[in-house]
Each structure stands twice: as C-alpha cells, then as structure tokens.
Amino acid sequence: MLFALAMGALSAMEVVIFDYSRRADLLGKAIPADVFRWGRFVASVPVLVFLLSLPIAFMNTTPALSRGSSSSRWKCS
C-alpha cells in the first residue's frame, strides 16, 4: 500500500512538473496544445492505476497481487 501511494505521488509530480515546464517555457521546443494534453493524459494514467489499486488491496489482497508472481513459480517441493 505504501508503495502504491509513493508511486502515485511520484507520477502526480511528473504531471505537475510537465505542466509547470510548459507554462514557464522551459521545454526545448514549443509543443502544440493537443500534444501537451495527450502527454498530460498519458502521464496521469499511472496515477489512476496506483490510486485505484489501493481500494482493491483493502478489499482483498489476492486480486491486488499479480497472477504469475515469481513466488508461485519458485515453490520448493
């Protein structure tokens, strides 16, 4: 859960820095508005994924874990 919060915060900061750098004209080249909106959307997807994983982890930890995790493949019998 802490990992998802940290990664969500880092991804959100990426969006904030991208917005700030465009407003402050810090990008190397000016980018069109539609490209900027697409870049902001794409950068926001990980924020949504990590934040949506939190309620799933609270409800049931089994779906929150990936299906083919390495721990299930390396069982010693």
Residue pairs with C-beta under 8 A, 6 or more apart in sequence:
1 54
1 57
1 58
4 50
4 51
4 53
4 54
4 57
5 50
5 54
7 46
7 50
8 46
8 47
8 50
8 51
11 43
11 44
11 46
11 47
11 50
12 47
14 43
15 40
15 43
15 44
15 47
18 39
18 40
18 43
19 40
20 26
21 27
22 31
22 36
31 39
53 64
56 63
56 64
57 64
